[in-house]
Each structure stands twice: as structure tokens, then as C-alpha cells.
Amino acid sequence: MAFGKGRGNKRTSTSSYASTITMVVFVALCVVGVWMLSTNSFIPSQITQATTRTVIAETERSDVSASSNGNEEPEPTKPESDEHPTFQDNPGKLPDDAVKSEDEQQKSAKEKTNSKAGDEGERQNQKQETETQQNNEKENKKNDEGQVKEVVKEFEKEQKEQREEDAGSQLGNNKGTQEQENVQGKDMQDVKQGQDQDSNTDVTYTDATKEELPLEVGKRYASQKSKDQENGQQQQQQEDQNSKNEENGQQQLDDQNSKNEENGQQQQQEDQNSKNQENGQQQQQEGQNSKNEENGQQQQQEDQNLGKEESGQQNMENNNMVNDENVKEQKNMKDENGQQDEQSTTKEENVEQQQAEQKDEKKQEGAGASGFGSGIPKESAESQKSWKSQATESKDEKQRQTSESNNADSIMTGKAWELCNATAAYDYIPCLDNEEAIKKLTSRGHFEHRERHCPEDPPTCLVSLPEGYKESIKWPESRDKIWYHNVPHTKLAEVKGHQNWVKVTGEFLTFPGGGTQFIHGALHYIDFLQQSVKNIAWGKSTRVVLDVGCGVASFGGFLFERDVIAMSLAPKDEHEAQVQFALERKIPAISAVMGTKRLPFPSRVFDLIHCARCRVPWHNDGGMLLLELNRMLRPGGYFVWSATPVYQKLEEDVQIWKEMSALTKSMCWELVTINKDKLNGIGAAIYQKPTTNECYEKRKHKKPPMCKNNDDSNAAWYVPLQACMHKVPTNVVERGSKWPVSWPRRLQTPPYWLNSSQMGIYGKPAPLDFTTDYEHWKHVVSKVYMKEMGISWSNVRNVMDMRAVYGGFAAALKDLQVWVMNVVNINSPDTLPIIYERGLFGIYHDWCESFSTYPRSYDLLHADHLFSKLKARCNLVPVMAEVDRIVRPGGKLIVRDEANVIREIENMLKSLHWDVHLTFSKHQEGILSAQKGFWRPDTSQTST
């Protein structure tokens, strides 16, 4: 029999009794469906609903808690309004039909509301409209199918079946109870969908980026504004009521149909209401509560649906009370109806649990395929025996020399953030501006006052912003100009402007690209050096350079055009903010001085070391400072000395040249060439370090002496300088005995001195460990960081990997216009030589202390399992204050760590008013993405 063709299709008096019953049943079904549609505001199925549903479903089915009282979801934290511009990142990729107009939504809701009619013909017309609406909804589902295929497919099935089962739904005269049960129905439906997903997932995606994550990661996230949240919740209640009706089963439908046949629609409603009053909505909750027992996790799902520590605590308590009553009702119902349902439930529960366990095991085996898991094994405890750490190396070396000790103390936590009350103000570097420690120095003759002197209690204050600070200019434009107010210092322009270091041009500081030794431009000077010694081979043989006394780092800035990276180094001295100028220009640089201690770099790692009028007295103290360069220079590497003693004949210059010549000869350095640059009117002497020990053995005077055999040349963390030389490695399998392969092949080639008998950091043979790490980070960067973190990489230039291992993260960013400072922690295996060997650079550091850089230096910090390892050694509060100091306003932070640590970091970032974009956890591992804003506290410390 055909239905829905209009008023003309009425039953005839000759129809069979069965047909009459069928018609009555169908009319009842339509009435109830119409009533259900008109009771709640219903939004046509669209991508907003689909994505919101996916977030809730995926979250509930993969963690251990969900909520049955989720009528009000916490709104995403809205960043404080600020006079400064909001940083716009990647808005994500939405399909064309992602958002429908409000007119369409209101029209749909109006049609459903007007469908409540009083006679049978109107109900039939309404049925026709309902079927049309149903078809429209199915069409919308097909449009969304490309991105939420599995979710939409199951939802379409539920929509279709639900329309045939609406007759069994309760009209319910208690709206509050109805809403509560709707949410419970949603929870149970989502739990059913989640059987094929992980059981330990926690997801938060805030409004900060509006970024959608692809299905290849297995999750989708979407942010909702306040209005979208309210409509989405009402719509979700309507859909989940339908799903619950499906679970109530055919028995419920048959009982309802019987009543319709005897008494008609009016009697059906009266009997239904009466049954609700007598049984306390027992029938409606029967299927719901039965499913709760089947899955054995009703209370756990309550927690997850609210799920976020910062909101929804009161709702969670209410849910617990409500669901306790539901459990009691369910038990009473089962006592009345026998044990048959219980036995069936137990069987289904066992089957579903076995399936979930099997799929969970498979997912654990393939953890990291999406990039969110670690993707590689955790660091092997056994491998620690094969690797020395910088802490061990330096400690042993210092004890051998001085028996010094250095302990870190914990700090007090729990106080509100305050601005630092330091003399350096917005340029404050805690370990270089420790005035109290500097005052106690007994000598400054070897630049001791420019070295690191960290406070005993690491600071927890925040550094202020210069007045008028703006978002930094993007690379490569930043190489030529920066905002004056970002680094408001003019002294260097006054002193060095005639040498084309820096000039003040309106609201900008401009950099013509010159320097003391290359007034007419760094690029010409770089090519001049290449012509002087062709074997330098910029970007092929020579890849990693150390520029000592770098000034504003124009030399390093233009070396990028020759595919060379330079670690630019200069002290924080009277050349006001020179390193800060470099970092604001987006050029690598650190604040450091060649004083009494070794620089924080391994031995034999730099392909070339450069000094252009760097004002370092190389010949003093037995050549101690030049011997430190010898320690860091790769055998066969070049030292370029462009200074007045090379080409001027003043008495002082002649004397320095004489002493320098004697020193370099005794060090067995070969003077390759002295060449003059006519354009700039300067000259450069280029030396080469020996590749064998033959010259050392033939020396008559043995000065400077060779270092003792037990002197560790790699030890570099607070290790005093010594006036001695280390032998050149001669064993073919020893690091430094060969020159690395040409760039860029060296980036992905395991170093020749890594052998298969050595266990790598992750427990595999070292060369395989190296390759696995590289493949892992290529996958994570390309699939996750580039597409799913909401980061606009065009705004990223200065990057720091706060806990580098093999440098795989930096290597994976090779094709981007970024540079990465790889930090190897002193308590981690000493893998920094591997990083240099592959054509990257980095530094040793202890994150329990402040880093030697200016505030607002970096666009992005990356911390892979750093904070969980630091917790055993130092308080995380000053570490996060240091993160806030280093990152620019608008800069980003990516953290991968244990889930509990991620939550701790998230809370601290929120207290710092950072915009937390994304948190995700799986298998007790988590990931977090956040962005710094312009917020600063209103109060300052009383003392530093």
C-alpha cells in the first residue's frame, strides 16, 4: 500500500482489518515523529553537526569516562581582548557546505513546528514533508561523506531506522527527565560507535584555530561558538533519542501499536503518560541502562563527556547522582522481568570487550602511524650504558681539574606571575644579568663578567615588553629591516652606522648588509673567501660555520644564500643588543663570550670558523682562546681571520701578526693563503687544521702542549679552558678521522663512525636507530605538524628543538625557510656530534637554568618528552617562565610528553594567558600546541 500522496489517498471502508491496523499504526508513528521533531529545535544535518558529533563520540569511546548530563558544554576559553593584533594562523580546511545559513535552519525548524496538525489528512501531509526533510538530510550526509565517511554512514542508517521506530518513543510530561534521558541515549550510542576505537584517548580542540584534523589521524576536532553549541546540543539530543529508540527494541514498538489499534492516537498518548507515571520512565530507560551495564563504563563516560579539568565539575557531580538512580531503577526492572536480559547482556559484553581488546592491541602495535603516538620505541634503558651524557663528561672533567660541584635548588611555587624587576628590563637574560653574582667577582680580566652566572633560585618572573612592540617582520624581509620599537636601541647605529652595520630609518632599523670588514656587503665578502680557497666550497663541503664576534650577524645572514648555516656568537657587551638585532632579523645567534670556560659545543664539529675584526686576543695566555677554536674545529677545517694585523703595518698590528704567526705554526695550522679584497680594502688570512698527528710529533718545543690522554675534548659544560691541544683521531672508525659526505647528502646519511654493534638511543643498532628516527620525524612533520596543528609556518623562522636526539625534527624541516637550534640536554646521551655531522647545529644546555639568548628570540619551541624528564631534577614553573621569556608574542610551543605532564603544562600556559590550540592524548602520551599572546602581569617583583 502506498502512502504520502495527499488527501486523496484515504482508506476505503472495504479495506481489510489488517490494513486498518497498519494505517493506524503508521498515523501514530507520524504523530509521534512530528511531536519529537517539534519539541526540540532541529538543525538540518551539516558539517557542523557531524564534526561536533565526531569530537564527542571519539572522545567518549577512547577514554574511560563520559557524561550523561552534557546539555551544557563548556565554551572554549576566549582569549582576553587586547589592543594588539590577534595572530591569525591556518584557518583549516572546511568543505564548501560546511556551514549552512541561519535562514535555512530557521525554515527547517518552522516547517517541523507547523507540522503539528489535528486531523489525519494533515498528518499525512506532514508525513510527506517529513519524508522530504529526511531525503534532504540524507543528501546532506552524502555531501559530507568525503570527510566523515564512517560517521555519516552510520548516522544515515540511524536516521532511516529511527523514523520507523518513533512510535515507541515517550511523549513524557517531564521535560527535564526527557532531556536527561536524551543525553544518556547519546552517550550510549557514542559508546557503541567507540568499540572500534582506542580506550584511552582525551581530546580538546579550542576555538583558537578552528582547524579540522584529517581522518588519517583518526580524529576530527571543531570549535563551536556559543550559539552553535546550544543548537548542536539540542540537535544531538534529538538524534540520540532516536538512537535510543532503536535500542528499546521491537517489544516496545509492539506494545505501543497494540494500544494504538484499540484506542487510537488519543488513547495511545494517555496510556503512554500513565505508564510513564507508574514505572518512572522504566521502559524508556530500560534499553539505555541495559547498554550502560553492557559496556560497564557508564560512570567513566560521564567524566569524559565533560572531560576537561577546567570546566563542568558541577555537572559531573549531578550526573553521578542521576545515574546512580538510573542504575537502581534498572536493577528493579530486571528483578521484575527475569534474568534473560542479563544473560544476553553478559554475552554481548564479553564479545564486545574481546573485539575491543583485539583492536586495541593492533593499534598499540601501530602506535604513531598517525603521528600523534611516539612512532618509535621509548629510549632504551640499556642504551644509556653505551652513551655518555654531557653532564657526565663535564662533571668528570671538572672534578679532575677543580673538584667543583654545582647543585640546583627547587623553587617555591604557587605565587602569581609578576614582572621581573631587573635593571635589564625587557632585555633581561637571567644568567648574564645576575648583578649580584657579578659584583662578587674577583677578576674581570678574562671577561668573567660576560660569562654565565645563573641565579641560585631560577627566576619565575616574566619579562616585560618594549613599549610599542609589534609582530616581528617575516623572513627574508627581516634580514634588511626590523621594527625599531621591538629592539629600541640606537647606540650601535650611532657608532657603526658608517660601516653599514645598522641605521635608523623612520620607524625601522635597517641593515645594509655591511660590516666592519665588508662595508660594501656581506655577499661579496663571502664570494671573496670562496675565490681565495676553492676547497671551502660553500654549501657542499663547508656547511656548518662558527662566526665569532659576529656583530649584527650579517655574515651569517647572507650565508643562507650559499646553503650554509652559521652559529653567530657575541657577548652582551657595550655593542648594545648586537645579538638581539641578529635574532630579530631572524638570523641564528647566541650571547656568549670566549673567556675562561669552554664554549658549549662538542669537539671537532665546525667546518669553518670565522673572525672578522672580532677583537679576541688570540695570542694571549699561551693561545688559550685560539686553542679553544682548535678544539671545536674539524680536522681539515678552515679558520678565516679577517683583521687589521693581516693587512695593516701599524706597530701594534705588526706585533700581533708576529705572535699570531708563531702560535699558529706551533699548533701545526697551515697558512693556506693571505688574500686582499680590493673593493672593501681588507685582507684575510685562511688557516687549515691538520688531519694527522705527524706535525705534532715533530715539534721541537712542544708548546702548546698536548692535552693529557684522559682529557675529554667533548666535555664543554662549565669546563675551564686549558692551554693544550688534543690529538687528531686516526682510527678510520673514530669521529673526526674523515670529512663528512657533501651536503645535502650528509643530512640523511648515518655518520660513518656509528657502527651496528653500538646500541642506539631507542634500542636498535645505531645506524638503524638514526634512520628510524629520521623517518619518524619526516612523517610527524609532514602529516601532523604541517597540516593538523593550526600553525601558519610562513610566520615561523627561528625554531628551537628543546630536546634534540639525532636532530631528526630539524632535518625534517629542511625544505622550509627555517633554522633550528638543536639543544642537547646535559643529562641526555651526548648525540650533539651526530647533529653536526649531518650538517645541522646545536648547543649543550641544562633547562634547569636560563638559556643564553635575549627575550622574544624564537618563533617556535618544540619539546619532545622534555618536561617529564626535567621534573625529577628541577621545578617546572621557572622552566615555563623561561619558555615564556624566549618565545615572541605570537610564537608557538609544541609539546609531546606524558599525558599527565601535558595537563600540567596546559594549566601553566593558561595561567600565562597563552592560547592553547590543541591537546591530544593516546596510550598515556599526549601532544599540545599553544600560542603566546601580548599579556603581561600588572605587578612587578619587589626585588630580583
ABEGO torsion letter per residue (X at the ends): XBBGAEAABBBBAABBAAAAAAAAAAAAAAAAAAAAAAABBBBBBBAAAAAAAAAAAAAAAABABBBABAABBBBBBBBBBBABBBBBBBAEBBBAAABBBAAAAAAAAAAAAAABBABAAAAAAAAAAAAAAAAAAAAAAAAAAAABAAAAAAAAAAAAAAAAAAAABBAEABAAAAAAAAAAAAAAAAAAAAAABBABBBBBBBAAAGBBBBAAAGBBBBBBBAAAAAAAAAAAAAAAAAAAAAAAEAAAAAAAAAAAAAAEAAAAAAAAAAAAAAAGGAAAAAAAAAAAAAAGAAAAAAAAAAGBAABGAAAAAAAAAAAAAAAAAAAAAAAAAEAAAAAAAAAAAAAAAAAAAAAAAAAAAABGAAGABAGBBBBBAAAAAABBBAAAAAAAAAAAAAGBBBBBBBBBBGBBBBBBBBAAEAABBAAAABAAAAAABABAAAGAAABBBBBABBBABBBBBBBGBBBBBBOAAAAABBBAAABBBAAAAAAAAAAGABBBBEABBBBAGBBAABAAEAAAAAAAAAAABAAAGBGAABABBBBBGAEAGAAAAAAAAAGBBBBBBBBBBABBGAAAAAAAAGBBBBBBBBBABBBBBBBGABABBBBBGAGBBAABGGGAAAAAAAAABBBGBBBBBBBAAAABABAAAAAAAAAAAAAAAAAGBBBABBBBBAAAGBBBBBBBBBABAAAAAABAAGOBBBBBAABBAABABGBBBBBBBBBBBABAABBGABBBBBOAAAAABBBAABBAABBBAAGBBAAAAAAAAAAAAAAAAAAAAAAAAGBBAAABABBBBABBBAGAAAAAAAABBBBBBBBBBAABBBAAAAAAAAGBBBBBBBAABBBBBBBGABABBBBBGAAAAAAAABBAAAAAAAAAAABBBGBBBBBBBBAAAAAAAAAAAAAAGBBBABBBBBGGBBBBBBBBBABBBABBBABX
